[in-house]
Amino acid sequence: MLETLLRILNDGWGWMFLRGAAMTLFISVLGMALGVLIGVTGASIKLNGPRWLSGLVSVYTTITRSIPELLIIYLLFFGSIHSVSQLGDFLQLEELINRWFPAAVGILAIGLVAGSYSVEVFRGALQAIPTGQIEAAKAIGMSRWQRLWRVVIPQMTWFALPGCNNVWQTALKDTALIALVGLVEIMRAAQLGAAAMREPLAMYLIAGFLFFIIGIGSQALFVIAEKYAGRGMRAVA
């Protein structure tokens, strides 16, 4: 097995896997950022927005969590590829759009899925903030923005981080599905390598190892972030 791995690396597939890992992180980070934005907005609407808008958020979360992630990717990809191709022809940017269109679909798909779960994560985080602290902030004359930045956001972040960690880990693994629309990330690199080198076991072991390393590393970052965000709030919580 060691000899096989060395041969794979010497044939240039190590660089291919590194590029795939970079693309996996790129899609995951941007998709998660979109998911957090959707989550915070949706949670705020469900708690304080009008009933009809809160209902729309509930419909979105229910539908998105009921449909398999792969189907969401297919619907986004095949539902827009024709229009995007026409736009590329019109702008004379066919090569650029064809290269980055699968990545854009991946970011949007990961963002929509992550957002559907993040809505409940942030809703629970907002509800966990003691109402007495909000009332005390009002009593001492804090403005709405001061209450938001000094009271709500720091505590919401701390309460939400464990749930966001779970959503992130799921989003990271969901990037493997985007290989089916042509994006070269870790799994696609493994598929191409398995076909070229005729060593599927070794290629998929490398892919699994890369996902493991990224998952463990991001887990450690979330632990550090949770400790940092929770400074001075443990006694209150």
C-alpha angles and dihedrals in degrees: 000000000000090000090051092050092050091050090051092051093046091053091060100258092118089068090047090054091049090052089048091051090051090051091048090054092044093053093041096049096046092042091050091048089054089047092052091049090051091044096052093044094046093046092051091050093049092051102038109008130098117285096247092053091046087053091054090052090051091050090051094049093045095049095043094048092046096053119074114251091237091056090051089053092049093048092051094044101044093034093061109022094092094052092044091050090052090049090051091051091049094049093038090235098118096134095047094046094045090051097049103029094088089050091051090050090049093051092048094046094047090045094052093047095043090046093054090058095037091060090069093040092057094038089058091045092052092047090051092063108101110248089218090069092055090049091048091051090052091048093057092050104259114162121234092261092047090053090048097051100034103036114015106038098045093051095039089054093052095046092046100047098084091051092044088053090058092046090049094051090051092047091050092055093043090064087076089070092061089070086079091070094049104268111144104225128135098298094043090050088052092049093050091046093048091053094045100041098031089227104116096159094054093044094050091045089056090049091050091049092052092050089048093051093048091046094049092045093050090046089057091049091052091051090052092046092050092052091047094047092046097057110130094001104082094086091048093049 
